[in-house]
Amino acid sequence: MRFLETFFNPAVIGQYLPDIIAAMWVTIYLAVATVLTGVLLGAGLACIRAANLKSVNFCIIVFADVMRALPPLVLILILYFGMPSVGLSLSAEVVIWLVLSSVLTAFAEEIFWGGLTAVPAGQWEAGRATGHSKFQTLIYIALPQAVRMGIPPLVNRILATTKLTALGSVIGVKEILSVASSAQSFSGSATPLTMAAIAYMIIFIPAVIASHWVERRFSYKM
Amino acid sequence: MSQHRAMLEIHALEKRFGQTEVLKNIDLKVREGELVFVIGPSGSGKSTMLRCCNRLEEPTSGAIMIDGARITDIPRRDLDKMRLKVGMVFQGFHLYPHMTVLKNVMLAQVKALGRSKAEAEARALDMLDQVGLKHKADARPSELSGGQQQRVAIARAVALDPKVMLFDEPTSALDPELVGSVLNVMKDLRQKGMTMLVVSHEMAFAREAADRVVFMDGGYVVEQGPPEEVFGNPKSERLKAFLSRVSGTAAA
């Protein structure tokens, strides 16, 4: 009974359910915005990298390495607490979106680039030999294959990165963990944290299931 | 076929990879509707010569003309258009694994040649019919045998109405029992008047179907002539040595 009272207190659930639900939407839209930005920019950077311009590629590689090396929390704190001192104030939501998108862009770029380099040279030759331009060969022949190869690691990375929306609690974004932990302080009950765990599962279990479907849908034998 | 004009002409072609001279001085003419077979030991530069003809490989010097137009010093932006006139079939087929067979044959028609989707689809189905694979239009390349994949690859190239078809060891990656179906498609193409330059080890097919056989060795064209001459009465020592080395196939 003590266990239920601590983690599943009905009165606390009733009181904080609307807040948690509102917070779920914040988490969802931050996650969706991060995925869209990160995957599209990552694919774009991988394509630009395929153009083989030395100085441009150097910048892309530095960006990808730095973004993958730094803990996202460090970037979040720098942008949120540091940038106002140089006259750039960003809202907490924008900071989370910016940092997580950049991190996902870096990983997605590396994943797509890895895929592009794994596309056999013969595919490029077949594309060029039938009169496609280099760009057409990239877009219609190489990239679709690179994306398919990249889907399993990309899905893992997307799940890992979107869960980091919880870091928003550090700078006051009203997402699930932040709302739940302040509810926990006010109520003195651990129940809001249980609610947060359940809320995350409601969002991410379907995402994991959808990812299995995507992996199956786009797989093919070589 | 000597009355026909030259469809593919190679003059003094040279190709070097760093210090290695692969093609030393190649002169070769393929007339309209002619099937020319290139044989020679591995490393003799056959494939490199073929790949220079659509500039997948950049010649070091020399000139190549397709249907009277020089392709060797055209600017890069005209390369794509030029390649529409030169079909190529690879040893490894290189079908696009993420598309159906039909889409494989349609892609360049739509994107590179600018045909409408309906027109490209009709042509693709017609081409697949000609290579006996219309019923596989909706299959993925991975569901096809090697011989079937190579026939699709031929359909994909011919659908663009090229002036010349280049075949780079089209049957070398195939199980022996699948070779015949690909050679039949090539014979068919020849009967329809396609100009073809074929690098291959299928000596029996060369005897039967080639108008001319070219023997390359060490970066030179050493000898050429009608198949019965080249196989029956080889003049150079190098060709004699080559034919005796491959006599298992040549005598067949």
Contacts between the chains, C-beta under 8 A, distances in Angstrom:
chain1	res1	chain2	res2	distance
A	120	B	94	7.5
A	122	B	90	6.2
A	122	B	92	5.2
A	122	B	94	4.0
A	123	B	94	5.9
A	123	B	96	6.8
A	125	B	56	5.8
A	125	B	90	6.9
A	125	B	94	6.6
A	126	B	90	6.7
A	126	B	94	3.7
A	126	B	95	7.6
A	126	B	96	7.3
A	126	B	153	7.8
A	128	B	56	6.8
A	128	B	80	7.8
A	128	B	83	6.7
A	129	B	54	5.8
A	129	B	56	6.3
A	129	B	83	5.9
A	129	B	86	7.8
A	129	B	87	7.8
A	129	B	88	4.3
A	129	B	90	8.0
A	129	B	157	7.8
A	130	B	83	7.0
A	130	B	84	7.7
A	130	B	87	7.8
A	130	B	107	7.5
A	130	B	108	3.7
A	130	B	112	6.1
A	130	B	156	6.7
A	130	B	157	6.7
A	130	B	160	6.4
A	131	B	80	5.0
A	131	B	81	7.0
A	131	B	83	4.6
A	131	B	84	4.0
A	131	B	108	5.6
A	131	B	112	3.5
A	131	B	113	6.7
A	131	B	160	6.6
A	132	B	80	6.8
A	132	B	107	7.8
A	132	B	108	6.2
A	132	B	111	5.9
A	132	B	112	5.0
A	133	B	80	5.2
A	133	B	112	7.9
A	136	B	111	5.3
A	136	B	112	7.0
A	140	B	107	6.2
A	140	B	111	6.2
A	141	B	96	5.7
A	141	B	107	7.7
A	144	B	98	4.9
A	145	B	96	7.8
A	145	B	97	6.8
A	145	B	98	5.5
A	148	B	98	6.2
A	220	B	97	5.9
A	220	B	98	6.2
A	220	B	140	6.0
A	220	B	142	6.4
A	221	B	97	7.4
A	221	B	140	7.5
A	221	B	142	3.9
A	222	B	97	5.4
A	222	B	142	6.6
